[in-house]
Amino acid sequence: MSEKVFEIVCPHCQTVIWVDGENRRVLRTEKAARKKESLDDLLLKEKQKKDGMATKFEATAALEQEKLKKAREKFDKAFGKKDED
C-alpha cells in the first residue's frame, strides 16, 4: 500500500500543506516565516497610500463639480423654458 502525499503551497500566504492523497486528509501544515519589513518600507507604503487618497479625493471633488455644473444647466434650461411659456 503506497501512500501518496501531496505538498501544496498557498500562493497568497506561502503556507505549506501536506495532504494524504488516499485518505484526503491534511497531514501537516507549516506557515511560512513572515518577512519583517523595515521602517523605511512601511513609511513608503504609508506615503503611497496617502498620495493615493489625495488623488482619489481630487477626482471625487472634480466629479462632484461636474455633476453640480450639469444640474445647474438643467435647472437653468428648465426655468428658461418656463419663462418663455
C-alpha positions in Angstrom: 0.0 0.0 0.0 1.8 3.2 -1.2 0.9 6.4 0.4 0.8 9.4 -1.9 1.4 12.7 -0.1 1.0 16.0 -1.9 2.7 19.2 -0.9 0.7 22.3 -1.6 2.0 25.8 -1.2 -0.6 28.6 -0.8 0.2 31.4 -3.4 -1.1 34.1 -1.1 0.4 33.3 2.3 3.1 30.8 1.3 1.7 28.2 3.9 2.8 24.7 3.0 0.1 21.9 3.4 0.8 18.2 3.2 -2.2 16.2 2.1 -2.6 12.4 2.1 -3.9 11.6 -1.4 -5.5 8.3 -0.4 -7.4 9.4 2.7 -7.7 13.0 1.6 -6.7 14.4 4.9 -4.3 17.1 5.9 -1.3 15.6 7.5 0.6 18.7 8.4 0.7 22.5 7.8 3.6 24.8 8.2 3.2 28.6 8.0 5.8 30.5 6.1 8.0 32.8 8.1 6.8 36.4 7.6 9.3 38.8 6.2 9.7 41.7 8.5 9.5 45.0 6.8 11.8 47.8 7.5 10.6 51.1 8.8 11.5 52.7 5.5 9.3 50.3 3.6 6.4 50.9 6.0 6.8 54.7 5.6 7.0 54.4 1.9 3.8 52.4 1.8 2.0 54.9 4.0 3.2 57.8 1.8 1.9 56.0 -1.3 -1.4 55.3 0.5 -1.7 59.0 1.4 -0.9 60.1 -2.1 -3.5 57.7 -3.5 -6.1 59.1 -1.1 -5.3 62.7 -2.2 -5.7 61.7 -5.8 -9.0 59.9 -5.2 -10.2 62.9 -3.2 -9.3 65.3 -6.0 -11.0 63.1 -8.6 -14.2 62.8 -6.5 -14.2 66.6 -6.0 -13.9 67.2 -9.8 -16.7 64.7 -10.4 -19.0 66.4 -7.9 -18.2 69.8 -9.5 -19.1 68.4 -12.9 -22.4 67.0 -11.6 -23.2 70.3 -10.0 -22.5 72.1 -13.3 -24.8 69.7 -15.2 -27.5 70.1 -12.6 -27.3 73.9 -12.8 -27.5 73.8 -16.6 -30.6 71.6 -16.5 -32.1 73.9 -13.8 -31.5 77.0 -15.9 -32.8 75.2 -19.0 -36.0 74.2 -17.2 -36.6 77.8 -15.9 -35.8 79.2 -19.3 -38.5 77.2 -20.9 -41.0 78.1 -18.2 -40.3 81.8 -18.7 -40.9 81.5 -22.4 -44.4 79.9 -21.9 
